[in-house]
């Protein structure tokens, strides 16, 4: 389901906030996941050492990316994996379609892959007459609801169990009004079992690709990637160029960090290694750029490519928790999505770096130590300089800069503001003031701090 919309984050967040009970449990649930992450991290005395080690490994990869990619391709080819390269989303989608078309395949099962969401693969294949079934339970729920995922780890976190029951009743034939999670899960399991057994092609994402061995690793809790890949004639794996790690031993660092950061688990239920195809089957790996080399060339933003897609920054972000993933109108929501998306289309996603309090909590929980809040701030500067910020906001900031740089203007502005608040509050307490839409305006003080301080100082003298 495409994330395309004419609305920007403030409008989409306002839509989400119309359902206050949903906002509250969305906020509370994600904070509960964040708390689980904290408990898991505190059990490891070496947690900060793991974060620093992972960060340094990723920095090494980004500094030597072309060499590691070539090494990985050579070793993967030796293993019997067929490697393809895609410059952008369109080329990636065309490669997938060609692989299916050449074999006369019209149905495919797919496990979770945020890269394919980024490339809008499902929509493209549907236009070509290819039926794609997402096999991750959360992904299948939002697919049936005709929605994109709202979270990279918890795709349907915005859905209540009663809503999922209604979706399953409509599409999978479960009993009307059924909302027991165990029954709904069993309904999905029976539905997907038939899909696994009948699909000749399976597509998966890639969590890590090991340059040293040419293998790639997929981490899941449901085992759906394994089911699809092992039963299919052709396994297609899609990975971004940044998924490389140098050696197999480095997996020990990242696997300990990934799921603790994502859900508070010690490790994913399944960490599956794919190094060569089974007899009678094929593995095709598509390595995708899609703007990543441009991001690599941006000095202030290159280390955003260290991301291992754990979702910890989303779980902790007060803006994401209160506005929902769909308010970001891009495949990857939350703080990390807000520094990745402008690289793809600065004009379209100019609103996202401003969807943050810059509190720094995202950077504090990032397992690979990406300076997310600093990059959000830097993106704001770039967007304003490039002329993509709203004109009204740009003019207001220029007026504010002029006022704050002049003591006389500042004092005059303060007096004017106090007068308006006191004698003409309707000038600010109206629907045209976004601040007032969400808050009560403060009572005007009788005097400014400067006036109070001068008076107090004079009284002492």
SULRA-V993703 format. One record per residue. N is the residue number from 1. RES is the residue in one letter. OMEGA is omega in radians with two decimals (* if undefined). NEAR is the number of other C-alpha atoms within 10 Angstrom. Layout:
n=(N	N)
res=(RES	RES)
omega=(OMEGA	OMEGA)
near=(NEAR	NEAR)
This chain:
n=(1	2	3	4	5	6	7	8	9	10	11	12	13	14	15	16	17	18	19	20	21	22	23	24	25	26	27	28	29	30	31	32	33	34	35	36	37	38	39	40	41	42	43	44	45	46	47	48	49	50	51	52	53	54	55	56	57	58	59	60	61	62	63	64	65	66	67	68	69	70	71	72	73	74	75	76	77	78	79	80	81	82	83	84	85	86	87	88	89	90	91	92	93	94	95	96	97	98	99	100	101	102	103	104	105	106	107	108	109	110	111	112	113	114	115	116	117	118	119	120	121	122	123	124	125	126	127	128	129	130	131	132	133	134	135	136	137	138	139	140	141	142	143	144	145	146	147	148	149	150	151	152	153	154	155	156	157	158	159	160	161	162	163	164	165	166	167	168	169	170	171	172	173	174	175	176	177	178	179	180	181	182	183	184	185	186	187	188	189	190	191	192	193	194	195	196	197	198	199	200	201	202	203	204	205	206	207	208	209	210	211	212	213	214	215	216	217	218	219	220	221	222	223	224	225	226	227	228	229	230	231	232	233	234	235	236	237	238	239	240	241	242	243	244	245	246	247	248	249	250	251	252	253	254	255	256	257	258	259	260	261	262	263	264	265	266	267	268	269	270	271	272	273	274	275	276	277	278	279	280	281	282	283	284	285	286	287	288	289	290	291	292	293	294	295	296	297	298	299	300	301	302	303	304	305	306	307	308	309	310	311	312	313	314	315	316	317	318	319	320	321	322	323	324	325	326	327	328	329	330	331	332	333	334	335	336	337	338	339	340	341	342	343	344	345	346	347	348	349	350	351	352	353	354	355	356	357	358	359	360	361	362	363	364	365	366	367	368	369	370	371	372	373	374	375	376	377	378	379	380	381	382	383	384	385	386	387	388	389	390	391	392	393	394	395	396	397	398	399	400	401	402	403	404	405	406	407	408	409	410	411	412	413	414	415	416	417	418	419	420	421	422	423	424	425	426	427	428	429	430	431	432	433	434	435	436	437	438	439	440	441	442	443	444	445	446	447	448	449	450	451	452	453	454	455	456	457	458	459	460	461)
res=(X	X	X	X	X	X	X	X	X	X	X	X	X	X	X	X	X	X	X	X	X	X	X	X	X	X	X	X	X	X	X	X	X	X	X	X	X	X	X	X	X	X	X	X	X	X	X	X	X	X	X	X	X	X	X	X	X	X	X	X	X	X	X	X	X	X	X	X	X	X	X	X	X	X	X	X	X	X	X	X	X	X	X	X	X	X	X	X	X	X	X	X	X	X	X	X	X	X	X	X	X	X	X	X	X	X	X	X	X	X	X	X	X	X	X	X	X	X	X	X	X	X	X	X	X	X	X	X	X	X	X	X	X	X	X	X	X	X	X	X	X	X	X	X	X	X	X	X	X	X	X	X	X	X	X	X	X	X	X	X	X	X	X	X	X	X	X	X	X	X	X	X	X	X	X	X	X	X	X	X	X	X	X	X	X	X	X	X	X	X	X	X	X	X	X	X	X	X	X	X	X	X	X	X	X	X	X	X	X	X	X	X	X	X	X	X	X	X	X	X	X	X	X	X	X	X	X	X	X	X	X	X	X	X	X	X	X	X	X	X	X	X	X	X	X	X	X	X	X	X	X	X	X	X	X	X	X	X	X	X	X	X	X	X	X	X	X	X	X	X	X	X	X	X	X	X	X	X	X	X	X	X	X	X	X	X	X	X	X	X	X	X	X	X	X	X	X	X	X	X	X	X	X	X	X	X	X	X	X	X	X	X	X	X	X	X	X	X	X	X	X	X	X	X	X	X	X	X	X	X	X	X	X	X	X	X	X	X	X	X	X	X	X	X	X	X	X	X	X	X	X	X	X	X	X	X	X	X	X	X	X	X	X	X	X	X	X	X	X	X	X	X	X	X	X	X	X	X	X	X	X	X	X	X	X	X	X	X	X	X	X	X	X	X	X	X	X	X	X	X	X	X	X	X	X	X	X	X	X	X	X	X	X	X	X	X	X	X	X	X	X	X	X	X	X	X	X	X	X	X	X	X	X	X	X	X	X	X	X	X	X	X	X	X	X	X	X	X	X	X	X	X	X	X	X	X	X	X	X	X	X)
omega=(-3.09	3.07	-3.07	3.11	3.08	-3.11	3.06	-3.01	-3.12	-3.14	-3.13	3.08	3.10	3.08	-3.13	-3.06	3.08	3.10	-3.02	3.10	3.12	3.12	-3.09	-3.12	3.03	3.11	-3.08	-3.12	-3.13	3.08	3.06	3.09	3.09	3.14	3.07	3.10	-3.13	-3.14	3.13	-3.13	-3.08	3.09	-3.13	3.12	-3.08	-3.04	-3.11	3.05	3.09	3.13	-3.12	3.11	3.13	3.13	-3.13	3.09	-3.12	3.08	3.07	3.12	-3.10	3.13	-3.11	-2.95	-3.09	-3.14	-3.14	3.12	3.11	3.11	3.12	-3.12	-3.13	-3.13	3.09	3.11	3.09	-3.14	-3.12	3.07	3.12	-3.04	3.05	3.10	3.13	-3.13	-3.08	-3.10	-3.11	-3.14	3.08	-3.11	3.14	3.12	3.12	-3.12	-3.13	3.13	3.12	-3.09	-3.13	-3.12	3.13	-3.11	-3.13	3.14	-3.10	3.02	-3.04	3.00	-3.00	3.09	3.13	3.09	3.13	3.00	3.10	-3.12	-3.10	-3.09	-3.09	-3.14	3.14	-3.11	3.09	3.10	3.12	3.12	3.13	3.12	-3.12	3.08	3.04	-3.03	2.98	-3.02	3.14	3.12	3.13	3.13	-3.11	3.07	3.10	3.12	-3.12	3.13	3.00	3.04	3.11	-3.09	-3.04	3.10	-3.10	-2.93	-3.08	-3.11	-3.12	-3.08	3.00	-3.11	3.11	3.10	3.09	3.07	3.11	3.12	-3.13	3.09	-3.10	-2.98	-3.04	3.05	3.07	-3.09	3.13	3.13	3.14	3.14	3.10	-3.09	-3.13	-3.14	3.13	3.11	3.12	3.07	3.12	-3.12	3.14	3.12	-3.07	3.12	3.11	3.13	-3.14	-3.05	-3.03	-3.12	3.13	-3.13	3.09	3.07	3.10	2.94	3.10	3.06	-3.14	3.06	-3.00	-3.10	-3.07	-3.00	-3.09	3.10	3.01	-3.01	3.10	-3.11	3.10	3.02	-3.05	-3.11	-3.07	3.10	3.13	-3.13	-3.12	-3.06	-3.06	-3.12	-3.06	3.06	-3.12	3.09	3.08	3.12	-3.13	-3.13	2.99	-3.07	-3.06	-3.07	-3.09	2.83	-2.98	-2.99	-3.12	-3.11	3.14	3.08	-3.13	3.10	-3.01	3.14	3.09	-3.12	-2.93	-3.00	3.02	3.13	-3.04	-3.01	-3.11	3.08	3.07	3.14	3.08	-3.14	3.13	2.96	-2.92	-3.13	3.09	-3.11	3.09	-3.11	3.01	3.09	3.09	3.13	-3.11	2.96	3.07	-3.12	3.13	3.12	-2.94	3.03	3.12	3.07	-3.08	3.12	3.04	3.10	3.11	-3.13	3.10	-3.01	-3.09	-3.00	-3.01	-3.05	2.94	3.11	3.03	-3.01	3.09	3.02	3.12	3.14	-3.10	-3.13	3.09	-3.07	-3.10	-3.00	-3.14	3.13	3.12	-3.09	-3.09	-3.08	3.10	-3.07	-3.09	3.13	-3.13	3.08	3.06	-3.03	-3.14	-3.05	3.00	-3.09	-3.11	3.09	-3.11	3.04	3.07	-3.03	-3.14	3.07	3.14	-3.13	-3.02	-3.12	-3.09	-3.05	-3.11	-3.12	-2.93	3.11	3.11	3.12	-3.06	3.02	-3.06	-3.10	3.10	-3.13	3.13	3.12	-3.11	-3.09	-3.09	-3.07	3.12	2.97	3.00	3.13	-2.96	-3.06	3.07	3.14	3.05	3.13	-3.13	3.08	3.10	3.13	3.14	-3.09	3.11	-3.13	3.14	3.07	-3.10	3.09	3.12	-3.07	-3.12	3.13	3.14	3.11	3.13	3.13	3.10	3.09	3.12	3.12	3.12	-3.12	-3.09	-3.14	-3.13	3.12	-3.12	3.11	-3.14	3.14	3.14	3.12	3.12	3.13	3.12	-3.14	3.14	3.12	-3.12	-3.14	-3.04	-3.00	3.12	-3.06	3.13	-3.14	3.12	-3.13	-3.13	-3.03	3.14	3.11	-3.09	-3.14	-3.11	3.14	-3.06	-3.00	2.95	3.11	-3.08	3.06	-3.11	3.08	3.13	-3.13	3.11	3.09	-3.14	3.12	3.12	-3.10	3.14	3.13	-3.14	3.14	3.13	3.14	3.14	-3.14	*)
near=(17	18	17	10	11	8	12	16	21	17	13	19	21	14	13	19	16	10	10	11	10	17	18	13	16	22	22	15	16	23	18	16	18	25	16	18	24	16	14	19	22	12	10	12	9	10	16	15	12	19	20	14	18	23	21	15	20	24	17	14	22	21	13	12	21	12	12	23	23	12	17	24	23	17	19	26	14	14	16	16	22	17	17	15	16	20	14	15	20	14	16	23	20	15	18	20	18	12	15	20	13	8	12	10	17	18	18	24	28	28	27	26	20	22	21	20	20	16	20	19	22	21	16	15	20	12	10	12	10	18	16	21	21	25	29	22	20	20	26	22	24	22	20	17	18	11	17	22	29	27	24	23	21	16	22	24	19	23	15	13	16	14	16	23	24	19	18	23	18	14	11	16	13	18	14	12	13	17	19	12	13	9	14	19	12	11	16	19	14	11	14	22	14	10	18	25	13	15	23	23	27	29	26	27	24	22	24	24	30	27	25	18	19	25	20	26	18	22	23	20	13	15	18	23	26	22	18	29	29	17	18	24	20	26	26	24	24	25	25	22	22	25	23	25	26	23	15	16	11	14	17	11	15	22	17	20	27	25	24	23	27	26	25	22	18	17	19	21	13	16	15	16	15	20	21	19	19	15	7	8	16	19	24	20	24	23	23	22	18	22	17	21	16	13	20	18	10	12	8	14	22	20	21	22	22	22	18	18	18	19	27	31	27	29	31	26	23	19	18	25	22	21	24	26	30	23	25	28	24	25	25	26	26	33	30	27	23	26	27	27	23	20	19	15	11	17	14	17	23	25	20	28	27	16	20	18	14	18	12	16	19	25	22	17	22	25	31	27	21	22	18	25	23	16	24	24	16	15	24	19	13	16	19	15	11	11	12	17	18	13	11	9	11	15	11	12	12	12	12	14	11	13	16	14	11	11	11	11	14	15	16	12	15	14	15	12	16	18	15	15	19	14	10	12	16	11	11	16	17	12	11	10	11	12	13	14	12	10	9	9	13	8	10	15	12	12	12	14	10	10	12	12	12	12	11	11	10	9	8	7	5)
